[in-house]
Amino acid sequence: MQLIIGFAKGSNGRRRPLFARSPEQLDQLILEDNPPLNLAVYLRKPEIKRLGKAGVVATPAILRSVLQLAAENQYHDSEALFLALDADGAVVELSAVDQIAAFVSSSPNTPFPSGDGIQSKDREERFAYWQQEFERCIRCYACRASCPMCYCEQCIADSNQPQWVPVPPHTLGNLEWHVARAMHLAGRCVGCGACSKACPAGIPLGLMNQFLAELVEKEFGQRAGMATKLDYPLSVFNVKDREDFIK
């Protein structure tokens, strides 16, 4: 094991990622029940992979991210070692994805707040709410950078030949960016909350992603981050689909 990834104390009482490469650095590690970042975002980074097999201090959300990445062929069995706490507070070492899946299935799932105050509104009111929220977006893409599921080498927002999403932070461009990202995460979001925590404007992006996650689970019976053999619902089709658009 060449590297341990976890959290350490940062400035102003905040937490920061720690990449421990010596035994002495391990004294800086702290347990974080509500981490500001999903450490699974580092698993695909080439600069991290070059350091060798990593150990990751893992929360249930991080483990769910690993399972979803494995389901999408972005993480392979035993590429890393995960250190998690069981129900008794004992440290458990997890390496194989089957071990991770069994551990996750026995752990309580803590999704985002359901946002009933928003979802109970009618369609026009919900649209007005999200338009108002997206107006505050400065297009820094912190939500994208913090999300383990945003792993495209080139994001659709970066494409300029052709340009699919306008770059400046204005009403239409912000709406197109967030709707496109939400659709790409539908059925894939594991509910870690990293996007909401990373957003400097305080936009509750997790509420929208969680709503779509619950909708996908209701319609398709699948919840992201629970198994390694899930189909991404929006990537498959059935000619017998009840909707007319498929015919």
C-alpha positions in Angstrom: 0.0 0.0 0.0 1.6 3.2 -1.2 -1.0 5.7 -0.3 -3.9 6.3 2.2 -6.6 8.8 1.2 -8.7 10.3 4.0 -9.4 13.6 5.7 -7.3 15.9 7.9 -7.9 19.2 9.6 -7.8 22.2 7.3 -7.9 25.9 7.8 -10.7 27.7 9.6 -12.0 24.4 11.1 -12.7 22.9 7.7 -11.7 19.4 6.5 -9.3 18.8 3.6 -8.3 15.6 1.7 -5.2 14.0 3.0 -2.9 11.9 0.8 -0.7 10.1 3.3 2.4 8.6 1.8 4.3 8.0 5.0 3.5 6.4 8.4 4.1 9.8 10.1 1.3 11.4 8.0 -1.2 8.9 9.3 -1.4 10.7 12.6 -3.2 13.5 10.7 -6.1 11.3 9.7 -9.5 12.1 11.2 -12.8 10.3 10.9 -15.5 12.3 9.2 -19.1 11.3 9.4 -20.3 14.1 7.0 -17.3 14.7 4.7 -17.2 17.8 2.5 -16.0 15.7 -0.5 -16.6 12.3 -1.9 -13.1 10.7 -2.0 -14.2 8.3 -4.7 -13.7 11.2 -7.1 -9.9 10.5 -6.9 -10.0 6.9 -7.9 -9.9 7.5 -11.6 -7.3 10.3 -11.5 -4.1 9.3 -13.4 -1.9 11.1 -11.0 -3.4 9.1 -8.1 -3.2 5.8 -10.0 0.5 6.4 -10.7 1.2 6.4 -6.9 0.1 2.7 -6.7 -2.7 0.9 -4.9 -4.5 3.3 -2.5 -6.3 2.7 0.7 -9.3 4.9 1.2 -11.0 5.9 4.5 -14.6 5.2 3.2 -18.0 6.3 4.2 -21.1 4.4 2.9 -21.5 7.1 0.2 -18.0 6.5 -1.0 -18.6 2.7 -1.1 -21.8 3.3 -3.1 -19.9 5.4 -5.5 -17.4 2.6 -6.0 -20.1 0.1 -6.7 -21.7 2.4 -9.3 -18.3 3.1 -10.9 -17.8 -0.7 -11.1 -21.2 -1.1 -12.7 -20.1 1.4 -15.4 -16.7 -0.4 -15.9 -14.9 2.6 -14.4 -13.5 0.7 -11.4 -12.2 -2.8 -11.4 -12.1 -5.3 -8.6 -9.5 -4.8 -5.8 -8.0 -1.7 -7.4 -8.1 -0.1 -4.0 -8.6 -1.0 -0.3 -11.4 0.6 1.6 -11.4 1.1 5.3 -14.9 1.4 6.8 -16.5 1.3 10.2 -19.1 -1.4 10.8 -22.1 -1.0 13.1 -20.0 -1.8 16.2 -17.4 0.9 15.3 -14.8 -1.6 14.2 -12.6 -1.0 11.2 -13.4 -3.3 8.3 -11.1 -3.8 5.3 -13.0 -4.1 2.0 -11.3 -4.9 -1.3 -13.4 -7.1 -3.6 -16.6 -5.4 -5.0 -18.6 -8.3 -3.7 -17.5 -7.5 -0.2 -18.3 -3.9 -0.7 -21.8 -4.7 -2.0 -22.5 -6.9 1.0 -21.3 -4.2 3.4 -23.4 -1.5 1.7 -26.6 -3.6 1.7 -26.2 -4.0 5.5 -25.6 -0.2 6.0 -28.3 2.3 6.5 -28.9 4.5 3.5 -28.9 8.2 4.2 -30.3 10.0 1.1 -30.8 13.7 0.8 -33.9 15.3 2.3 -36.8 14.5 -0.1 -37.6 18.2 -0.7 -41.3 17.6 -0.3 -41.8 21.4 0.0 -40.7 21.7 -3.6 -42.1 18.5 -5.0 -45.6 19.3 -3.6 -45.7 22.4 -5.7 -47.3 22.3 -9.2 -45.1 22.1 -12.3 -45.0 25.9 -13.0 -44.0 26.6 -9.4 -41.3 24.0 -9.5 -39.9 25.4 -12.7 -39.9 28.9 -11.3 -38.1 27.7 -8.2 -35.3 26.0 -10.1 -35.0 28.9 -12.6 -34.5 31.2 -9.6 -31.9 28.8 -8.1 -30.0 28.4 -11.3 -29.8 32.2 -11.8 -27.2 32.2 -9.0 -25.0 29.7 -10.8 -21.6 31.2 -11.8 -20.7 28.2 -13.9 -17.6 27.3 -11.9 -18.3 23.6 -12.5 -17.5 22.7 -8.9 -20.5 20.4 -8.9 -19.0 18.5 -11.9 -15.5 18.4 -10.3 -16.8 17.0 -7.0 -19.0 14.3 -8.5 -17.5 10.8 -9.0 -20.0 10.1 -11.7 -18.8 13.1 -13.8 -15.8 11.3 -15.3 -16.1 12.1 -19.0 -12.7 13.1 -20.5 -14.5 16.0 -22.2 -17.7 17.2 -20.8 -20.5 18.3 -23.1 -20.2 21.7 -21.5 -16.6 22.0 -22.8 -17.5 21.1 -26.4 -17.2 24.1 -28.8 -17.3 22.3 -32.2 -20.3 22.3 -32.0 -21.1 24.1 -28.8 -24.0 22.4 -27.1 -24.2 24.4 -23.9 -23.5 28.2 -23.8 -20.5 29.0 -21.6 -21.5 32.4 -20.1 -23.5 32.3 -16.8 -26.9 33.5 -18.0 -30.4 32.3 -17.6 -30.6 30.0 -20.7 -27.1 28.6 -20.5 -27.4 27.9 -16.7 -30.7 26.1 -17.2 -29.3 24.0 -20.1 -26.2 23.0 -18.1 -28.0 21.9 -15.0 -30.8 20.1 -16.8 -28.3 18.3 -19.0 -26.2 17.3 -16.0 -29.3 16.1 -14.1 -30.4 13.9 -16.9 -26.9 12.4 -17.2 -27.0 11.6 -13.5 -30.6 10.2 -13.5 -30.3 6.7 -12.1 -26.6 7.1 -11.4 -26.5 9.6 -8.5 -25.6 7.8 -5.2 -26.8 10.7 -3.0 -23.4 11.6 -1.5 -24.3 15.3 -1.5 -20.9 16.4 -2.8 -22.4 18.7 -5.5 -24.5 20.7 -3.0 -21.6 21.0 -0.6 -19.2 22.2 -3.4 -21.5 24.8 -4.9 -20.3 28.2 -3.8 -23.7 29.7 -4.6 -25.5 27.2 -2.3 -27.8 25.8 -5.0 -29.4 22.6 -3.6 -28.5 20.4 -6.5 -28.9 17.3 -4.4 -32.6 17.8 -4.2 -33.0 17.5 -7.9 -30.7 14.6 -8.2 -32.4 12.8 -5.4 -35.8 13.3 -6.9 -34.7 11.7 -10.2 -33.0 8.9 -8.2 -36.3 8.1 -6.5 -38.2 8.4 -9.8 -35.8 5.9 -11.5 -36.1 3.5 -8.5 -39.9 3.7 -8.7 -40.1 3.2 -12.5 -37.2 0.8 -13.0 -36.7 -0.8 -9.6 -33.0 0.2 -9.5 -31.1 2.3 -7.1 -27.6 3.5 -7.9 -24.6 2.3 -5.9 -26.2 -0.9 -4.6 -24.8 -3.5 -7.0 -22.1 -3.8 -9.7 -24.4 -5.1 -12.4 -27.1 -2.4 -12.8 -28.1 -1.2 -16.2 -28.2 2.5 -16.6 -31.9 3.0 -17.3 -31.5 5.9 -19.8 -29.0 3.9 -21.9 -31.3 1.0 -22.9 -34.6 0.7 -24.7 -37.3 -1.9 -25.3 -39.3 -1.9 -28.5 -42.3 -2.9 -26.4 -42.1 0.3 -24.3 -45.5 1.6 -23.5 -44.6 5.1 -24.7 -45.1 6.0 -28.3 -41.8 7.8 -28.8 -39.9 4.4 -28.9 -41.9 3.1 -31.9 
